[in-house]
Amino acid sequence: MNNELITQLQASFNLLAHQVENSTIEYWYARDLQKILDYERWENFENVIAKAKISCETGGSDCADHFRYVTKMVTLGSGAERPIQDIMLTRYACYLIAQNGDPKKDAIAFAQTYFAIQTRKQEILEQRKELSERLEARAKLRAAETELSENIYQRGVDDKGFGRIRSKGDNALFGGNNTSQMKDKLSVPKGRALADFLPTVTITAKNLATEITNHNVKQNNLHGENSITQEHVQNNSSVRKILVERGIKPENLPASEDIQKLERKAKSSEKKLIKENALPKLNGGKND
């Protein structure tokens, strides 16, 4: 998507935005969005709206707070007027419509970013960025460790052996502290994974060492716990050397906030923001 199109779409979305009186809450009309999102037939766009409403309900929000049906008068070619149904859509509703639209359409692809709730709250954006980076690093490490577990199982190492290999790798990475010792050092709750409390840089380091071990186990056709342990320890030692040369001793870094707690907090903040951007209740307390 070229910059000219992005500028054009942004200007169009800005121009079509309305604001609830005496409020900062924004909304858009569905009929207006239908055109800019490149849907020729209202019926086809209604199908996308229906999917968006399902997503809204699944996410725990009340559709009536974000999709409000209204009647508008339109002027016909003859000059006469007739009523048509339209829908007032909050920013969140527009975001869900974009998420459920045809991603091959440039306007839909841009709308997914434009209507993202987080873009209007810097603190939410930063929180989600931090979470995203840690979650991505954690997911990569989990995948690498799963692959290693499967690889070495085929090479004569059981689950307990995998645990010993990983712990000795940690011992090399954390300057003589094995997995259990690092859990005690960082006050990791019983039954929780050490990586859930590590900073992103350390998770990334563990992943790099594990990826190298995976590669070399297959490349060099290693078998048995001893040879694979030696390989994993060497790789963690090499990664540690790089960190130390850059002034980082992973065993001395403080624990990061529980990644699961951080994820719950981010989701809670996002839900609060969605609620704050809901359309005001009509007389009688409902948005029907």
C-alpha positions in Angstrom: 0.0 0.0 0.0 1.6 3.3 -1.1 1.8 6.4 1.0 -0.6 8.3 -1.2 -3.3 5.8 -0.6 -2.7 5.7 3.1 -2.9 9.5 3.3 -6.1 9.4 1.3 -7.8 6.7 3.4 -6.8 8.4 6.6 -8.3 11.7 5.5 -11.5 10.0 4.4 -11.9 8.2 7.8 -11.2 11.4 9.6 -13.8 13.3 7.5 -16.5 10.7 8.1 -16.0 10.6 11.9 -18.8 12.1 14.1 -18.6 12.9 17.8 -21.3 12.4 20.5 -22.4 15.7 21.8 -20.6 16.8 25.0 -18.4 13.8 24.8 -15.1 12.5 23.3 -16.8 9.4 22.0 -16.5 9.0 18.2 -18.7 7.1 15.8 -19.1 6.4 12.1 -22.1 5.5 10.0 -22.2 2.1 8.4 -23.5 3.4 5.1 -20.5 5.7 4.9 -18.0 3.0 5.7 -19.6 0.6 3.2 -18.4 2.9 0.4 -14.9 3.7 1.6 -14.3 0.0 2.5 -15.2 -0.9 -1.1 -18.4 -2.9 -0.6 -20.8 -2.3 -3.5 -23.8 -4.0 -2.1 -25.2 -3.1 1.4 -26.3 -6.8 1.8 -22.7 -7.9 1.6 -21.5 -5.3 4.0 -24.3 -6.4 6.4 -22.8 -9.9 6.5 -19.5 -8.4 7.6 -21.3 -6.4 10.3 -23.1 -9.5 11.5 -19.7 -11.3 12.0 -18.4 -8.2 13.8 -21.3 -8.3 16.2 -20.6 -12.0 17.0 -17.0 -11.0 17.7 -18.2 -8.2 19.9 -20.3 -10.6 22.0 -17.6 -13.2 22.1 -15.2 -10.5 23.5 -17.7 -9.9 26.3 -19.1 -6.5 25.2 -22.7 -5.5 24.6 -23.4 -5.1 20.9 -26.0 -2.4 21.7 -23.2 -0.3 23.2 -21.3 -0.3 19.9 -23.8 -0.9 17.1 -26.9 1.4 17.2 -29.5 1.1 14.5 -31.0 4.4 13.3 -33.2 5.6 10.5 -32.0 8.3 8.1 -33.7 10.1 5.3 -32.0 10.1 1.9 -32.8 12.2 -1.1 -33.7 10.3 -4.3 -32.9 11.5 -7.8 -36.4 12.8 -8.2 -35.9 15.1 -5.2 -38.2 13.0 -3.0 -37.0 11.5 0.3 -37.2 8.0 1.7 -36.1 6.5 5.0 -33.3 3.9 5.1 -31.7 2.0 8.0 -28.2 2.9 9.0 -26.0 2.0 12.0 -24.0 4.2 14.3 -20.7 2.4 14.9 -18.2 3.1 17.6 -14.4 3.0 17.0 -14.4 -0.5 18.5 -17.3 -1.6 16.2 -15.4 -0.3 13.2 -12.3 -2.2 14.3 -14.3 -5.4 14.5 -15.8 -4.8 11.1 -12.3 -4.3 9.6 -11.1 -7.5 11.4 -13.9 -9.4 9.8 -13.7 -7.8 6.3 -11.8 -8.9 3.2 -8.1 -8.4 4.0 -7.3 -8.3 0.3 -9.0 -4.9 0.1 -6.5 -2.1 0.8 -9.1 -0.1 2.7 -9.8 -3.0 5.0 -6.1 -3.6 5.7 -5.7 0.1 6.6 -8.9 0.2 8.7 -7.6 -2.6 10.9 -4.8 -0.3 12.0 -6.8 3.0 11.9 -9.6 1.8 14.1 -7.4 -0.1 16.6 -8.6 1.0 20.1 -5.0 1.1 21.3 -3.9 3.9 18.9 -5.9 6.4 20.9 -4.3 5.6 24.3 -0.5 5.8 24.4 -0.3 4.0 27.7 -2.3 1.0 26.3 -0.2 1.0 23.2 3.0 0.9 25.2 1.7 -1.8 27.5 0.6 -3.9 24.5 4.0 -3.4 22.8 5.9 -4.6 25.9 3.5 -7.5 26.3 3.7 -8.4 22.6 7.5 -8.5 22.6 7.7 -10.7 25.7 4.9 -13.0 24.5 6.5 -13.4 21.1 9.9 -14.2 22.7 8.1 -16.6 25.1 6.3 -18.3 22.3 9.5 -18.8 20.3 11.2 -20.3 23.3 8.3 -22.6 24.0 8.3 -23.8 20.4 12.1 -24.3 20.4 11.9 -26.3 23.7 9.1 -28.4 22.4 11.1 -29.2 19.2 14.1 -30.1 21.3 12.1 -32.4 23.6 10.7 -34.2 20.5 14.1 -34.4 18.8 15.9 -35.8 21.8 13.1 -38.3 22.6 13.8 -39.9 19.3 17.4 -40.0 20.2 17.0 -41.9 23.5 16.3 -39.2 26.0 13.0 -39.2 28.1 11.2 -36.3 29.7 13.3 -36.4 32.9 16.4 -36.4 30.7 15.1 -33.3 28.9 14.5 -31.6 32.2 18.1 -32.3 33.3 19.5 -31.1 29.9 17.5 -27.8 30.2 18.6 -27.3 33.8 22.3 -27.8 32.9 21.8 -25.4 30.1 20.4 -22.8 32.5 23.3 -23.5 34.8 25.7 -22.4 32.0 23.6 -19.4 31.0 23.0 -18.1 34.5 26.6 -18.3 35.8 26.3 -21.5 37.9 22.6 -21.3 38.8 20.4 -24.1 37.5 16.7 -23.8 36.8 15.6 -24.5 40.4 18.1 -22.1 41.8 17.0 -19.3 39.4 13.4 -19.9 40.4 14.3 -19.4 44.0 16.4 -16.4 43.2 13.5 -14.8 41.3 10.7 -16.0 43.7 8.9 -17.9 40.9 5.7 -19.5 42.3 5.7 -23.3 42.6 4.5 -24.9 39.4 5.2 -21.9 37.2 7.8 -21.8 34.4 11.0 -19.7 35.0 10.7 -18.1 31.5 7.3 -16.5 32.6 9.3 -14.2 34.9 12.4 -13.5 32.8 13.0 -10.2 31.0 12.7 -10.3 27.2 16.5 -10.3 26.7 17.0 -13.4 28.8 14.1 -15.3 27.1 15.6 -14.4 23.8 19.0 -15.6 24.9 17.6 -19.0 26.1 15.8 -19.3 22.8 18.9 -18.7 20.8 20.8 -21.3 22.7 18.0 -23.8 22.3 17.6 -23.2 18.6 21.4 -23.8 18.1 21.1 -27.0 20.1 18.1 -28.1 17.9 20.1 -27.4 14.8 23.3 -29.2 15.9 21.5 -32.2 17.3 20.0 -32.9 13.9 23.0 -31.7 11.9 25.5 -33.8 13.8 23.1 -36.6 14.5 23.7 -36.5 18.3 22.3 -39.3 20.4 22.0 -39.9 24.1 21.7 -37.6 27.1 25.5 -37.0 27.6 26.3 -35.8 24.1 23.2 -33.6 23.9 23.8 -32.1 27.3 27.4 -31.2 26.3 26.0 -29.5 23.2 23.3 -27.6 25.1 25.7 -26.5 27.8 28.3 -25.2 25.2 25.6 -23.2 23.4 24.3 -21.6 26.6 27.9 -20.8 27.6 28.5 -19.1 24.2 25.3 -17.1 24.5 26.2 -16.1 28.0 29.7 -14.9 26.8 28.0 -12.5 24.3 25.7 -11.1 27.1 28.5 -10.6 29.5 30.7 -8.9 26.9 27.8 -6.5 26.5 27.6 -5.9 30.2 24.6 -8.2 30.9 24.8 -10.9 33.6 21.4 -12.7 33.2 21.4 -14.1 36.8 21.6 -10.5 38.1 18.7 -9.1 36.1 15.6 -8.6 38.3 12.5 -10.7 37.7 10.0 -9.2 35.2 6.3 -9.0 36.0 4.5 -12.3 35.6 3.8 -12.6 31.9 0.4 -14.1 32.6 -0.5 -11.3 35.0 0.7 -8.7 32.5 -1.5 -10.2 29.8 -4.5 -10.1 32.1 -3.8 -6.5 33.0 -3.5 -5.5 29.3 -6.8 -7.2 28.5 -8.5 -5.5 31.4 -7.2 -2.1 30.3 -8.4 -2.7 26.8 -11.9 -3.8 28.0 -12.1 -0.7 30.1 -11.2 1.5 27.1 -13.8 -0.3 25.0 -16.4 0.4 27.6 -15.4 4.1 27.9 -15.9 4.4 24.1 -19.4 2.9 24.1 -22.3 4.9 22.8 -24.3 6.6 25.7 -27.5 4.9 26.8 -30.7 6.0 25.3 -33.6 7.0 27.6 -34.7 3.9 29.4 -31.1 2.7 29.8 -30.9 0.6 26.6 -29.2 1.2 23.3 -31.8 -0.8 21.3 
